[in-house]
Amino acid sequence: MQTDTPITDQTGSEFANQAVSQTLVNLLPFFGFIIGIVMWLIDAAIDVLFIHQDVEFWAAVFTEESTEIWMRTLIVIVITVSAVFFQYFLRKQYKFEILLLKYQHHLEHLVEERTKELEHMANFDVLTGIYNRRKVTDILENETERAKRYHLPLSLILFDIDYFKSVNDQYGHSEGDRVLRDIGTILRHSLRQSDIFARWGGEEFIIIMPHTDLATGKSVAEKLQLAIRTITYGDKSLSITASFGIAQLNIKENSQMLLNRADDALYEAKNNGRDTIAITE
């Protein structure tokens, strides 16, 4: 976790403004000295105009009167020292502002990280790392509307791990979790980039296939069916299989109706002996 955000993370304008301010602060003693000299000259000009009108200006500036010289020198010293003190306090303020900016950026970074974590938790299944039901439901709704609007094919696969309870009973829930994670890995490696997949719930998974008809959807299901059969555990006496239900969107139905038909097909696949694929027209 980042604990210190460098000042270079600020916006360009912030950095430029601070650089200019810091330069002006560094020049404050010089400005103070110049102001003191200007006050010296002003005092000399006042003497020439109102007091010693018969004296030339530069003679008044470099007067031999010790009292006048001391007073003017004291003015220069006081203004210059005041500028130094002012510079000191401004530098303290500047450092404090830098610390506040760093802390602000640190907090913003923490908030951004936490927001991403919460977004991930809201959209992804913790166990498998793929989309969860909440996220895929929104996607399915959008894909359904898009397919209907542009008259594009859209197919949906629901599949369920066969006899999943046997895995948990014989090998424990940790092995059952491993099966689910392996299914998630198979989905990531086997599907097309355009396909959207998620854990629908328990041992059930869903695949949304835009621009896909039933024939292509069946080919995808067959590919997954073979990949899932390769999963074995323990002494390999228990192999993993899955049953698949496939449906293609009809122009007059909504996403829930499509889901119901895919679920009916999945139910049919299970009734047909499991490790099978059923299609609903």
N, C-alpha and C positions, 0 to 999 in steps of 0.2 A: 504494500500500500504506500502510495506517495505521501510523504509528510511535509515536503517543502516544495512549493511551486516557484520556479525561478522567475525573476522579474521579466525575462524575455518572453514569457507567456502572455504578457499584457498586450493590448492592442497597440498598433503603431502610433496612434495619436497620443495615448497615455504615456508611452515611453518618450516620445518627442517632447511633450510638455514637461515631463519630469527632468529631462536632460537640460532643457532651456532654463528651468527654474534653478536647478543645481548650479549651472554656470553663473547665473546672476548672483546666487548666494555666495559663490566663491569670490566674486568680484566686489562684494560689499565693502571690505576694508579699503580697497582702492577708491571706490566711489566716495566713501567717507572722507578719505584724505583730500580728494579733489574738491568736495563740497567745502571742506575746511579752508582750502586755498582760495576758493571762490569767495567765501565769507571774508577772508583777509583782504581780497581785492575790493570787495564792496565797501568794507570799512574804510579803506584808503580813499575810495572814490567819494564817500560821504564827507571825509575830512577835507578833501579838495573843494568840494562843492559848497559846503556849509560852514566849515570852521577855518581852515587854512587855505583860503582861496588864492593866496599868492604863491603857494607851493605847487610844483609840478606833480603830476599823478604818480610817476615812478619814484619820485623823491619821497612822496607820501607812503608809497608801498614799502620802500626800504628805509623807512625813517630810523633815525638814530635814537629816538626816545625809547628807553628800556621798558617803560611801563606799557607803551603802545605795542612794542614787539612782544612782550610777555603776554599781554591780553590776547593778541591775535594768535600767538603760538598755542596758548591754552585752548582757544577755540578749536584750532586744528586738531589738537590732541584729544579733546573731549569728543568731537564729532567722529574722529577715526576710531577711538576706543568704543564709543557707542555702536559704531558699525560692526566692530569685532564682536561685541556681546550679542548684537542682533543676529549676526551671522551664526554664532554658536547656538542660539535658541532655534533658529530656522533649520540648522542641520539636525538638531535633536528632533524637531517636528518632522523633517523629511524622513529620517530613519524610522520614526514611529509610523508615518504614512506607508513606508515600504513594508514594514511588518504587517500592517493592517491589510495591505494589498495581497501580500503573500498568504495571509490567513484566509482572506476572502477567496482567493483562487484555490486554496486547499479545500475550503468548504464546498466550493462549486464543483471541484473534482470529486469529492466524496458524494455529493448529491447526485452527480451524473452517474457515478458508479452504482450507487444504490438504486437509482431509477432504472438502469439497465438490468440490474439483478431482479428487481420487482417485475419488470417487463418480461424477462426471461421466465421467471416463475409463473407468470400469468399465462404464457403462451406455450411453454414446453413441458413435456412430461419429465419429472425428476428422474425416474428410473432409466428410461430408454434414451433420453436426450432428444426425442423427436417431438413434433407438435402434439399438443393435447386436444381433448375433445372441444374445449371452448374455442380455441384458435381455429381448428379445422372446420367447425360449424360456420364460423363467419366466412371462411374462404369458400366453402361449398355454396353458401348463399350467393356470394359474388360471382362465382364461376357459373352457377346455374343461370343467373340473370344475364350474364354476358353471352353464354351459349344460346339462350333463347333470342336475345336481341339480334345476334349476328347469324343465327341459324347454323351454329356449329355443333358438331357431335360432342357429347360429354358422357363418359362412362364412369361408373363407380364400382369399386370392389370393397366388399366387407369380407374379412376372413377371421377365423377363430382357430386357436391352437386346440387340436384334438386331445381329449383326456388330460387336460392340463392339471387337473386335481391329482392325477397319478404321479406327476412329476413332484409336486409338493409333498405328497404322502410318502413316496419312496425315497426321495433324495433331499427333502427339506425345502423350506421356502427360499433359502439362499440360492439353491440350484434353480428353483423356479424363476427367481429374479434374473438369473444368468440367461435362462432361455429367452425371457422377454428382451433383455439387452441384445442378445444375439439376433433376435428377429429385427430389432431396430437397425442393427448393423447391416443385415441382409437387405433391408429396404433401402438404406442409403446407397448401397453399392450396386443394387440390381435395377433400380428404376431409372426412368429417363429424367432429365433435368426439369422437364415441364410437369412431371407428376408431383402431386402433393400427398403426403402420407402422414398418418398420426396414429397414436394409440387411442382407440375409441373408448376403451374401458376394460379393466381386467386383462384377459388374454385375447381381446378382440382388437383388430386393427382395421383402418380404413385407408383407401387409396382413391384420390380424385385424379382422373385422367382427362384433361382438356384435349379437344381435337382428336378424340379416340372413339372408334365404334366398338361394337361388341366383339367382333372377330379379333381386333387388336387387343382388346381388354382380356380376352380369353388367353391369348398368347402370353401376355404379361403374367396372368395368374398361373399358367403352367410353368413358366420360368421360376416364379417364386415357390411354387409347390415343390419343384425339384431341389431348389436351394435349401428349403426348410427341412427336407428329408435328410440332408447331410448332417443335421444337428443330432448328436448322440451324447449320452451322459453316463457316468458310472461305468458299469461293465458292458455298456452298449446294448444291453438287452431292451432298453427303453429308447426307442427312436421317436423323434418329434415329427408330427404331421399336422396339416391344417386343412380346413374346409373353406371353400370360397363361394361367395355369392356375387354375381355380376349383374348390373342393370345399366341400360343406356337411357339417357334423359329423353322423355317425350316432350314435344313442344307445348303441350297443355298442362304439364305438371310442374309443381314447385320442388324445392330441394327436399322437403320432408317426404313428399310422395316418392321421390327417387330413392331416398334412404329406405323407406318402407319396402319398396320392391326389392332392393338389394338384400335387405334383411330376410325377406321371404325366400329369396334364392339361397341364402346361407342356411336357413332352416331346412330347406329341401336337400342341400348338399349333406347336411348332417344326417338327415333321415335316410339318405342313400348309402350310408355306410361310412361316412367321414373320409377324409383324405381325397375328397372329390371336388369337382367344380360344377356349379349349377348356374344357369343363365335364365334370367327372366326377360321376356320380350316386352 
